[in-house]
Amino acid sequence: MPPRRPFGFRRWLALGLAALVALVAAASFVWRDDIMQAALDPKEPFQTYRPPPAPDYARPAAWALKPGAGQAGVAADVFFVSPTTYDGGRDWNAPIDDASADRFFRRTIAPNYVGPFVRAGRIFAPRYRQASLYTLLTLREDARDARRFAYADVVAAFRWYRDHDNGGRPFVLAGVEQGGTLAARLLAEEIAPDPALRARLAAAYLVDTVIPDSPTPVPPCVRPAQTGCVAAWAGVVDGDLQRVQDLKDRSLVWGEDGQLVNLQGRTPLCFNPILGAVTDTPAPARLHLGAANATGLEWGARPAFLTRQVRARCERGILRLSQPRSASLRRAGSWAERKKVPGYNLFYADLEADAEARVAAWQAQAPVIAPPPPLIRAKAGDPGQVHGRPG
């Protein structure tokens, strides 16, 4: 019969194992970002990667949102480019039919970020082979390649919309996070150089997006109800010093030949949604029209607004925000969800009112087209009139 170990030995062994478990848990917490990022890394060079099939924008399945027949009388359109909804892991770029990404769009993105623009016009939101969440967490060249690749789908979708759906109507361009960066290139390369498109642009909203404050492809929105302008901002809650540093050091913007490059010391454009203008003037919370946590809300339902939640000021190109008063306006969810745009919109009501005002201002200043001359019925045998109009 083997000798029995003393009780003290078992006790110290248990304490040692507990300490080891605690150490591993602590290490996992400290390096959790690295661990999770490594799990999302496709571990294949983008150059040898075979992307998912391209969307066909002639088919309804290529659109996350598109207007129904009942919206034919709406005066304007909204072309919306979605933020990141796809975590990744195997792919650099998302298949457009990924079920998890689609659920996140419908449950979180559509009610919180598309919702503010519903009153401004008909919604056109393409599905596109977006770059995965991993590409936003690293500055690797492979990740930049994946983000550049996503732009090809966005521009294809916009051209389809322009040629088949727009019909000469005024439109709003809106993009959030990754979608905002892609929309910024769309604005610079497709809309600004085209006089007809530029004339129909009511406004461009680049939410949670960094672009340089100079030069901009169209003028910045420096006053409410200005049209044909761009409103871009990236917000930081007071005290989040790491986020400020990341925006300055890790934000990528479009350079020459469609390359994604660092800001290189340039100041970002900063639009204050509370004031409806690019300005350094502080906006007190009493002017805040309302935030909303609309996650899970049925599409088309207008959420209840939480007013006077934040004050905001632009400081060196960053929108500095006070901590929201409501607990429903705090980040929550899994690690991946916390890395994406939050499941609420701090400026829902402000954006809704701003977009409506700019569309209304565009319509008020649009040229009036003279009506055609009245029909005159031709008399039988009169050769000077054809099809009932004067010859």
Stockholm file with secondary structure:
# STOCKHOLM 1.0

chainA/1-391         MPPRRPFGFRRWLALGLAALVALVAAASFVWRDDIMQAALDPKEPFQTYRPPPAPDYARPAAWALKPGAGQAGVAADVFFVSPTTYDGGRDWNAPIDDASADRFFRRTIAPNYVGPFVRAGRIFAPRYRQASLYTLLTLREDARDARRFAYADVVAAFRWYRDHDNGGRPFVLAGVEQGGTLAARLLAEEIAPDPALRARLAAAYLVDTVIPDSPTPVPPCVRPAQTGCVAAWAGVVDGDLQRVQDLKDRSLVWGEDGQLVNLQGRTPLCFNPILGAVTDTPAPARLHLGAANATGLEWGARPAFLTRQVRARCERGILRLSQPRSASLRRAGSWAERKKVPGYNLFYADLEADAEARVAAWQAQAPVIAPPPPLIRAKAGDPGQVHGRPG
#=GR chainA/1-391 SS CCCCCCHHHHHHHHHHHHHHHHHHHHHHHHTHHHHHHHHHCCCSCGGGCCCCCCCCTTSGGGEEECCCGGGTTCSCEEEEECCCCCCCSSCSBCCTTCHHHHHHIIIIIIIIIIGGGTTTSEEEEECCCCBCGGGGSCCCHHHHHHHHHHHHHHHHHHHHHIIIIITTCCEEEEEETHHHHHHHHHIIIIITTCHHHHHHEEEEEEETCCCBSSSCSSCBCCSTTCCSEEEEECEEETTCHHHHHHHHHHCEEECGGGCEEECTTCCBCCEETTTTEECCCCBCGGGCCCBBCCTTCCTTCCCCCBCSCCCEEEETTEEEECCCSSGGGSCCSSHHHHHSSCSSBTTHHHHHHHHHHHHHHHHHHSCCCCCCCCCCCCCTTCTTEETTEEC
#=GC SS_cons         CCCCCCHHHHHHHHHHHHHHHHHHHHHHHHTHHHHHHHHHCCCSCGGGCCCCCCCCTTSGGGEEECCCGGGTTCSCEEEEECCCCCCCSSCSBCCTTCHHHHHHIIIIIIIIIIGGGTTTSEEEEECCCCBCGGGGSCCCHHHHHHHHHHHHHHHHHHHHHIIIIITTCCEEEEEETHHHHHHHHHIIIIITTCHHHHHHEEEEEEETCCCBSSSCSSCBCCSTTCCSEEEEECEEETTCHHHHHHHHHHCEEECGGGCEEECTTCCBCCEETTTTEECCCCBCGGGCCCBBCCTTCCTTCCCCCBCSCCCEEEETTEEEECCCSSGGGSCCSSHHHHHSSCSSBTTHHHHHHHHHHHHHHHHHHSCCCCCCCCCCCCCTTCTTEETTEEC
//
